Amino acid sequence: MSLERKDVRASLDADLHAALKEICDLDGVTTAEFIEALLTPVLRKRIHDTIELSERLRRIGISRNGRDNTADQPLNGERR
């Protein structure tokens, strides 16, 4: 069984909202479908990039596991 889908709320200026509705009408999709199609690839890329960065940092010895207080320590001998 899949998880319940969640909605997203956004506010646009009136002219942009009207344009969005017309674009969706022209494309034959709802505004929700249009926005989902725009956001999904951006979010998937951001998630992928975050995982990739985490793996790269781990490989070079930079990690924070949440069990120590080193997050408050300066990196590379920097002075605060």
Phi and psi restraints in degrees (value plus and minus 20) as a CYANA .aco file:
   2 SER   PHI    -105.4   -65.4
   2 SER   PSI     137.7   177.7
   3 LEU   PHI     -91.9   -51.9
   3 LEU   PSI     133.5   173.5
   4 GLU   PHI     -83.4   -43.4
   4 GLU   PSI     116.5   156.5
   5 ARG   PHI     -94.9   -54.9
   5 ARG   PSI     124.4   164.4
   6 LYS   PHI    -127.6   -87.6
   6 LYS   PSI     132.0   172.0
   7 ASP   PHI    -117.0   -77.0
   7 ASP   PSI     144.0   184.0
   8 VAL   PHI    -146.5  -106.5
   8 VAL   PSI     121.9   161.9
   9 ARG   PHI    -138.5   -98.5
   9 ARG   PSI     117.9   157.9
  10 ALA   PHI    -163.3  -123.3
  10 ALA   PSI     135.2   175.2
  11 SER   PHI    -137.2   -97.2
  11 SER   PSI     117.7   157.7
  12 LEU   PHI    -146.9  -106.9
  12 LEU   PSI     135.5   175.5
  13 ASP   PHI     -80.6   -40.6
  13 ASP   PSI     133.5   173.5
  14 ALA   PHI     -76.6   -36.6
  14 ALA   PSI     -60.7   -20.7
  15 ASP   PHI     -88.7   -48.7
  15 ASP   PSI     -58.2   -18.2
  16 LEU   PHI     -89.2   -49.2
  16 LEU   PSI     -56.9   -16.9
  17 HIS   PHI     -84.0   -44.0
  17 HIS   PSI     -62.9   -22.9
  18 ALA   PHI     -83.1   -43.1
  18 ALA   PSI     -61.2   -21.2
  19 ALA   PHI     -84.8   -44.8
  19 ALA   PSI     -61.6   -21.6
  20 LEU   PHI     -79.5   -39.5
  20 LEU   PSI     -65.5   -25.5
  21 LYS   PHI     -80.5   -40.5
  21 LYS   PSI     -61.1   -21.1
  22 GLU   PHI     -87.4   -47.4
  22 GLU   PSI     -61.3   -21.3
  23 ILE   PHI     -81.6   -41.6
  23 ILE   PSI     -64.4   -24.4
  24 CYS   PHI     -83.9   -43.9
  24 CYS   PSI     -60.7   -20.7
  25 ASP   PHI     -82.4   -42.4
  25 ASP   PSI     -63.5   -23.5
  26 LEU   PHI     -82.7   -42.7
  26 LEU   PSI     -59.8   -19.8
  27 ASP   PHI    -101.7   -61.7
  27 ASP   PSI     -30.9     9.1
  28 GLY   PHI      52.6    92.6
  28 GLY   PSI      13.3    53.3
  29 VAL   PHI    -149.7  -109.7
  29 VAL   PSI     142.5   182.5
  30 THR   PHI    -100.0   -60.0
  30 THR   PSI     143.5   183.5
  31 THR   PHI     -82.2   -42.2
  31 THR   PSI     -56.9   -16.9
  32 ALA   PHI     -82.5   -42.5
  32 ALA   PSI     -63.8   -23.8
  33 GLU   PHI     -83.9   -43.9
  33 GLU   PSI     -61.4   -21.4
  34 PHE   PHI     -83.4   -43.4
  34 PHE   PSI     -68.7   -28.7
  35 ILE   PHI     -86.1   -46.1
  35 ILE   PSI     -59.8   -19.8
  36 GLU   PHI     -81.0   -41.0
  36 GLU   PSI     -61.2   -21.2
  37 ALA   PHI     -84.8   -44.8
  37 ALA   PSI     -51.9   -11.9
  38 LEU   PHI     -96.9   -56.9
  38 LEU   PSI     -64.0   -24.0
  39 LEU   PHI     -96.0   -56.0
  39 LEU   PSI     -57.4   -17.4
  40 THR   PHI     -75.1   -35.1
  40 THR   PSI     -71.3   -31.3
  41 PRO   PHI     -85.5   -45.5
  41 PRO   PSI     -53.1   -13.1
  42 VAL   PHI     -86.0   -46.0
  42 VAL   PSI     -66.2   -26.2
  43 LEU   PHI     -85.0   -45.0
  43 LEU   PSI     -63.4   -23.4
  44 ARG   PHI     -81.3   -41.3
  44 ARG   PSI     -60.5   -20.5
  45 LYS   PHI     -85.6   -45.6
  45 LYS   PSI     -62.5   -22.5
  46 ARG   PHI     -83.3   -43.3
  46 ARG   PSI     -60.7   -20.7
  47 ILE   PHI     -84.2   -44.2
  47 ILE   PSI     -66.6   -26.6
  48 HIS   PHI     -78.5   -38.5
  48 HIS   PSI     -67.8   -27.8
  49 ASP   PHI     -82.4   -42.4
  49 ASP   PSI     -58.0   -18.0
  50 THR   PHI     -84.8   -44.8
  50 THR   PSI     -64.0   -24.0
  51 ILE   PHI     -84.3   -44.3
  51 ILE   PSI     -63.5   -23.5
  52 GLU   PHI     -80.6   -40.6
  52 GLU   PSI     -65.3   -25.3
  53 LEU   PHI     -82.2   -42.2
  53 LEU   PSI     -64.4   -24.4
  54 SER   PHI     -78.4   -38.4
  54 SER   PSI     -64.4   -24.4
  55 GLU   PHI     -85.0   -45.0
  55 GLU   PSI     -61.3   -21.3
  56 ARG   PHI     -84.3   -44.3
  56 ARG   PSI     -63.9   -23.9
  57 LEU   PHI     -83.7   -43.7
  57 LEU   PSI     -61.1   -21.1
  58 ARG   PHI     -81.0   -41.0
  58 ARG   PSI     -61.9   -21.9
  59 ARG   PHI     -82.8   -42.8
  59 ARG   PSI     -51.5   -11.5
  60 ILE   PHI    -116.1   -76.1
  60 ILE   PSI     -11.1    28.9
  61 GLY   PHI      71.9   111.9
  61 GLY   PSI      -6.7    33.3
  62 ILE   PHI    -125.8   -85.8
  62 ILE   PSI      95.2   135.2
  63 SER   PHI    -172.2  -132.2
  63 SER   PSI     134.8   174.8
  64 ARG   PHI    -152.4  -112.4
  64 ARG   PSI      97.7   137.7
  65 ASN   PHI    -122.0   -82.0
  65 ASN   PSI     -19.2    20.8
  66 GLY   PHI      62.9   102.9
  66 GLY   PSI     -26.7    13.3
  67 ARG   PHI    -117.7   -77.7
  67 ARG   PSI     -26.6    13.4
  68 ASP   PHI    -141.9  -101.9
  68 ASP   PSI     154.0   194.0
  69 ASN   PHI    -124.6   -84.6
  69 ASN   PSI       1.1    41.1
  70 THR   PHI     -91.2   -51.2
  70 THR   PSI     -34.1     5.9
  71 ALA   PHI     -83.0   -43.0
  71 ALA   PSI     -44.9    -4.9
  72 ASP   PHI    -106.6   -66.6
  72 ASP   PSI     -26.3    13.7
  73 GLN   PHI    -107.5   -67.5
  73 GLN   PSI     124.1   164.1
  74 PRO   PHI     -88.1   -48.1
  74 PRO   PSI     128.5   168.5
  75 LEU   PHI    -109.6   -69.6
  75 LEU   PSI     128.9   168.9
  76 ASN   PHI      32.8    72.8
  76 ASN   PSI      18.5    58.5
  77 GLY   PHI      52.1    92.1
  77 GLY   PSI      -7.3    32.7
  78 GLU   PHI     -82.1   -42.1
  78 GLU   PSI     127.3   167.3
  79 ARG   PHI    -121.0   -81.0
  79 ARG   PSI     121.8   161.8
